[in-house]
Amino acid sequence: MTSIIIALAVVALVVYGLERNHRRQLPLGSRLAGSSDAEDRDLPRVAAELHVTAADPAQADRAPRRPVAPVRKVHPIRSV
């Protein structure tokens, strides 16, 4: 019986703390930080790349790729 009362007290304190924290938060509403009218430049770029690839699949093979960098050798003392 005592453990049930203690469990109910813990649950009540957690609910009270959550409700108190929720009431202390400021209502942001329409005052969100940042703007929503920013231009998404990735969308036209990706669409153009997909259009070129769909029109000529061989063009994708001729696309410039970043050169592969050689892997550095690990110093024998530092590898242990």
ROSE-4610 file (N, C-alpha, C; in Angstrom, 1 decimal, always signed):
// ROSE-4610
residu = [M/M/M/T/T/T/S/S/S/I/I/I/I/I/I/I/I/I/A/A/A/L/L/L/A/A/A/V/V/V/V/V/V/A/A/A/L/L/L/V/V/V/V/V/V/Y/Y/Y/G/G/G/L/L/L/E/E/E/R/R/R/N/N/N/H/H/H/R/R/R/R/R/R/Q/Q/Q/L/L/L/P/P/P/L/L/L/G/G/G/S/S/S/R/R/R/L/L/L/A/A/A/G/G/G/S/S/S/S/S/S/D/D/D/A/A/A/E/E/E/D/D/D/R/R/R/D/D/D/L/L/L/P/P/P/R/R/R/V/V/V/A/A/A/A/A/A/E/E/E/L/L/L/H/H/H/V/V/V/T/T/T/A/A/A/A/A/A/D/D/D/P/P/P/A/A/A/Q/Q/Q/A/A/A/D/D/D/R/R/R/A/A/A/P/P/P/R/R/R/R/R/R/P/P/P/V/V/V/A/A/A/P/P/P/V/V/V/R/R/R/K/K/K/V/V/V/H/H/H/P/P/P/I/I/I/R/R/R/S/S/S/V/V/V]
num = [1/1/1/2/2/2/3/3/3/4/4/4/5/5/5/6/6/6/7/7/7/8/8/8/9/9/9/10/10/10/11/11/11/12/12/12/13/13/13/14/14/14/15/15/15/16/16/16/17/17/17/18/18/18/19/19/19/20/20/20/21/21/21/22/22/22/23/23/23/24/24/24/25/25/25/26/26/26/27/27/27/28/28/28/29/29/29/30/30/30/31/31/31/32/32/32/33/33/33/34/34/34/35/35/35/36/36/36/37/37/37/38/38/38/39/39/39/40/40/40/41/41/41/42/42/42/43/43/43/44/44/44/45/45/45/46/46/46/47/47/47/48/48/48/49/49/49/50/50/50/51/51/51/52/52/52/53/53/53/54/54/54/55/55/55/56/56/56/57/57/57/58/58/58/59/59/59/60/60/60/61/61/61/62/62/62/63/63/63/64/64/64/65/65/65/66/66/66/67/67/67/68/68/68/69/69/69/70/70/70/71/71/71/72/72/72/73/73/73/74/74/74/75/75/75/76/76/76/77/77/77/78/78/78/79/79/79/80/80/80]
x = [+0.8/+0.0/+0.9/+2.0/+2.8/+3.5/+3.9/+4.6/+3.7/+2.4/+1.4/+1.3/+1.3/+1.1/+2.4/+3.6/+4.8/+4.8/+4.4/+4.4/+3.4/+2.3/+1.3/+1.9/+2.6/+3.2/+4.3/+5.1/+6.1/+5.4/+4.4/+3.7/+3.1/+2.5/+1.9/+2.9/+4.1/+5.2/+5.7/+5.8/+6.3/+5.3/+4.0/+2.9/+2.9/+3.1/+3.1/+4.3/+5.5/+6.6/+6.5/+6.0/+5.8/+4.8/+3.7/+2.7/+3.2/+4.0/+4.6/+5.6/+6.4/+7.3/+6.6/+5.5/+4.8/+4.2/+3.7/+3.1/+4.1/+5.4/+6.4/+7.0/+6.7/+7.2/+6.4/+7.1/+6.5/+5.8/+4.6/+3.9/+4.6/+5.2/+5.9/+4.9/+3.9/+2.9/+3.6/+3.4/+3.9/+5.3/+5.8/+7.1/+8.3/+8.2/+9.3/+10.6/+11.7/+12.9/+13.2/+13.7/+14.0/+12.9/+13.1/+12.1/+11.8/+10.6/+10.2/+10.2/+10.7/+10.7/+12.0/+12.9/+14.2/+14.1/+15.0/+14.9/+15.7/+15.1/+15.8/+16.6/+17.9/+18.7/+19.0/+18.9/+19.2/+18.2/+16.9/+15.9/+16.1/+16.3/+16.6/+17.9/+18.9/+20.1/+20.0/+19.3/+19.1/+18.2/+17.1/+16.2/+17.0/+17.9/+18.7/+19.6/+20.2/+21.1/+20.3/+19.2/+18.4/+17.8/+17.5/+17.1/+18.2/+19.4/+20.5/+20.8/+20.7/+21.0/+20.0/+18.7/+17.6/+17.7/+18.1/+18.2/+19.3/+20.5/+21.6/+22.4/+22.1/+22.7/+24.2/+24.8/+26.2/+26.8/+26.1/+26.6/+26.9/+26.2/+26.5/+27.9/+28.4/+29.7/+30.8/+30.5/+31.5/+31.5/+30.7/+30.6/+32.0/+32.5/+33.8/+33.6/+34.5/+34.5/+35.7/+35.5/+36.5/+37.7/+38.9/+40.0/+40.1/+40.5/+40.6/+42.0/+42.0/+43.2/+43.8/+45.1/+45.8/+45.7/+45.7/+45.5/+46.9/+46.9/+48.2/+48.6/+49.9/+50.4/+50.4/+50.1/+50.1/+51.5/+51.9/+53.2/+53.2/+54.2/+54.2/+54.1/+54.6/+54.5/+53.1/+52.5/+51.1/+50.1/+50.3/+49.3/+49.0/+49.9/+49.8/+48.9]
y = [-1.2/+0.0/+1.3/+1.2/+2.3/+2.6/+1.5/+1.7/+2.3/+2.0/+2.6/+4.1/+4.5/+5.9/+6.6/+6.0/+6.7/+6.8/+5.7/+5.8/+6.9/+7.0/+8.0/+9.4/+9.6/+10.9/+11.2/+10.3/+10.5/+10.9/+10.2/+10.5/+11.9/+12.2/+13.6/+14.7/+14.4/+15.4/+15.6/+14.5/+14.6/+15.4/+15.1/+15.8/+17.2/+17.5/+18.9/+19.7/+19.0/+19.7/+19.9/+18.9/+19.1/+20.2/+20.3/+21.3/+22.7/+22.8/+24.1/+24.5/+23.6/+24.0/+24.4/+23.7/+24.0/+25.4/+25.8/+27.1/+28.2/+27.9/+28.9/+29.2/+28.4/+28.6/+29.7/+30.5/+31.7/+31.1/+31.6/+31.2/+31.9/+31.2/+31.8/+32.2/+31.4/+31.8/+32.2/+33.4/+33.8/+34.5/+34.5/+35.2/+34.2/+33.3/+32.3/+33.0/+32.5/+33.1/+32.6/+33.5/+33.2/+33.6/+33.4/+33.7/+32.5/+32.5/+31.4/+31.7/+32.9/+33.3/+33.1/+32.3/+32.1/+31.2/+31.5/+30.7/+29.4/+28.3/+27.0/+26.8/+27.1/+27.0/+25.5/+24.6/+23.2/+22.6/+22.9/+22.3/+22.5/+23.8/+23.9/+23.2/+23.2/+22.6/+21.1/+20.5/+19.0/+18.7/+19.5/+19.3/+19.4/+20.3/+20.5/+19.3/+18.8/+17.7/+16.4/+16.2/+15.1/+15.1/+16.4/+16.5/+16.2/+16.6/+16.3/+14.9/+14.2/+12.8/+12.0/+12.4/+11.7/+11.9/+13.1/+13.3/+12.6/+12.5/+11.8/+11.1/+9.8/+9.0/+9.0/+9.1/+9.1/+10.3/+11.4/+12.7/+12.5/+11.6/+11.4/+10.8/+10.0/+9.5/+10.5/+11.5/+12.5/+13.7/+13.6/+14.6/+14.7/+15.8/+15.9/+15.4/+14.6/+14.1/+14.6/+14.6/+15.1/+14.1/+14.5/+13.5/+12.8/+11.6/+10.8/+11.1/+11.4/+11.7/+10.4/+10.3/+9.1/+9.0/+7.8/+7.5/+7.7/+8.4/+8.6/+7.4/+7.2/+6.0/+6.3/+5.3/+5.5/+5.3/+6.2/+6.2/+4.9/+4.1/+2.9/+3.1/+4.2/+4.5/+4.9/+5.7/+6.2/+5.2/+4.1/+3.1/+2.2/+2.2/+1.3/+1.9]
z = [+0.0/+0.0/+0.0/+0.8/+0.9/-0.5/-1.2/-2.5/-3.5/-3.4/-4.4/-4.1/-2.8/-2.5/-3.0/-2.8/-3.2/-4.7/-5.4/-6.9/-7.4/-6.7/-7.1/-6.8/-5.7/-5.4/-6.5/-6.9/-7.9/-9.2/-9.6/-10.8/-10.8/-9.6/-9.4/-9.5/-8.9/-9.0/-10.4/-11.2/-12.5/-13.4/-13.2/-14.0/-13.6/-12.3/-11.9/-12.5/-12.5/-13.1/-14.6/-15.3/-16.7/-17.0/-16.3/-16.5/-16.2/-15.1/-14.8/-15.8/-16.3/-17.4/-18.7/-19.0/-20.2/-20.1/-18.9/-18.8/-18.8/-18.5/-18.5/-19.9/-20.9/-22.2/-22.9/-23.6/-24.3/-25.5/-25.8/-27.0/-28.2/-29.1/-30.2/-31.3/-31.6/-32.6/-33.9/-34.4/-35.7/-35.6/-34.4/-34.1/-34.2/-35.1/-35.2/-35.8/-35.4/-35.8/-37.3/-38.0/-39.4/-40.3/-41.6/-42.6/-43.4/-44.0/-44.9/-46.3/-46.7/-48.1/-48.7/-48.1/-48.7/-49.9/-50.9/-52.1/-52.0/-52.4/-52.3/-53.6/-53.6/-54.8/-55.2/-54.2/-54.5/-55.4/-55.3/-56.1/-57.6/-58.1/-59.5/-60.0/-59.1/-59.5/-59.7/-58.7/-58.8/-59.9/-60.2/-61.3/-62.6/-62.7/-64.0/-64.2/-63.1/-63.2/-63.6/-63.0/-63.4/-64.8/-65.3/-66.6/-67.6/-67.4/-68.2/-68.2/-67.1/-67.0/-67.7/-67.6/-68.3/-69.8/-70.2/-71.7/-72.3/-71.7/-72.2/-71.1/-70.9/-69.8/-69.9/-71.1/-71.2/-70.6/-70.6/-70.0/-68.5/-67.8/-66.4/-66.2/-67.2/-67.1/-67.3/-68.1/-68.4/-67.4/-66.4/-65.4/-64.6/-64.3/-63.6/-62.2/-61.8/-60.4/-59.6/-58.3/-57.5/-57.5/-57.6/-57.6/-56.2/-56.3/-55.1/-54.5/-53.2/-52.5/-52.0/-52.0/-51.5/-50.0/-49.5/-48.1/-47.5/-46.4/-45.7/-45.0/-44.9/-44.2/-42.7/-41.9/-40.4/-39.9/-39.0/-38.4/-37.5/-37.5/-36.7/-35.2/-34.7/-33.2/-32.9/-33.7/-33.4/-33.6/-34.3/-34.6/-33.4/-32.4/-31.3/-30.2]
